[in-house]
Amino acid sequence: MAKIIHVGKGSTSYKVIVSNNSLTKSNLKEATKSSRKILIVTDSGIPKAYLKSLKENLGKEKKVYVHTIPMGETSKSFEEYMKILEKLAKQNFDRSDLLIALGGGMVGDITGFSASSYLRGIDFIQIPTSLLAQVDSSVGGKTAINIKQGKNLVGAFYNPKIVLVSTSFLKSLKDSEFSSGLGEIVKYSYLGNKKIKNILKNKANKVIKRDSKIMEELVVESIKTKSRIVTSDEKENGIRAILNLGHTFGHAIEAKCGYKNIPHGQAVIYGMQIVARISFLEGLIEKEDYIEMDEILSSLNLDTNFQQFKYTEIRKYLKNDKKVSSGKLSLILLNKGLTGYKTDKFDSSNFSKAFKIN
């Protein structure tokens, strides 16, 4: 049975529908009823069967176009963004038409940003195919592209019309993609969701095996947690910032790697480990607390070797973080309750020390 989660307030609110297969003809008909033309944006790594099924369920009465971009974070670029806009203009899309993002977080981000800026805003639908996109990037209305100075530095807050989550997509993911999404789920366990932490600590084997019932519960609980946070703070003026737990250092590591050969969720895993150690050095949590995080990550067969990086290698990238305001870096640390909170009061000398603690 499908689970429906409501996100946002007022005219920009939307539904997230989660089920084994949410791409039913009825769901798609309702979501696209006012549109004559649809542009599906996807990437070269998405199975052709997914695209074929989506086009069939959209029906023949719509004019459906497909725009495929190369897979990988480097495609979340100004050049690819312009290609999408040019295709929309060439096919004379108007404000009654819409885009569909079929893919992972990269596809969702660039499609959403294209929708937000074309004709000053047209509708778009999120159909996330990766675990990371299903539990995190498809919900909350953050859209963006990268520039050489940093990740997600150009973008907009722009909510989708609807998010259709099919957990059956998770079965075809590569292990690295699946693990990347687990990193974000672990994050939610440190943002107050005790149910998620209980599952991760006691049913890790079922998670690793991608048990359908367990995974659907984790996806739903993750979205519920994010929905609660973003609904209360849509433009990241307050509590929403805690969703960046692990992301400051994670983004710096991604930038250092040139956005290649490291999945976003894996970078966030390293970032959470680093932040947990900084929180310990700041006297906010105990040593056993960051050890517990490492144990949870290890029980899920996730890579915890953040010490392959040196602080001196990523320090310069921290200056380009979106969370720098008035020249000061804000950081999400963990408190005694093992819940993230935002602060710009910390001893930055603890950054380099954190990389040396086992």
Secondary structure, 3 states (H helix, E strand, C coil): CCEEEEECCHHHCEEEEEECCCCCHHHHHHHHCCCCEEEEEEECCCCHHHHHHHHHHHCCCCEEEEEEECCCHHHCCHHHHHHHHHHHHHCCCCCCCEEEEEECHHHHHHHHHHHHHHHHCCEEEEEECCHHHHHHHCCCCEEEEEECCEEEEEEEECCCCEEEEEHHHHHHCCHHHHHHHHHHHHHHHCCCCHHHHHHHHHCHHHHHCCCHHHHHHHHHHHHHHHHHHHHHCCCCCCHHHHHHCCHHHHHHHHHHCCCCCCCHHHHHHHHHHHHHHHHHHCCCCCHHHHHHHHHHHHHCCCCCCHHHCCHHHHHHHHCCCCCEECCEECEEEECCCCCEEEECCCCCHHHHHHCCCC
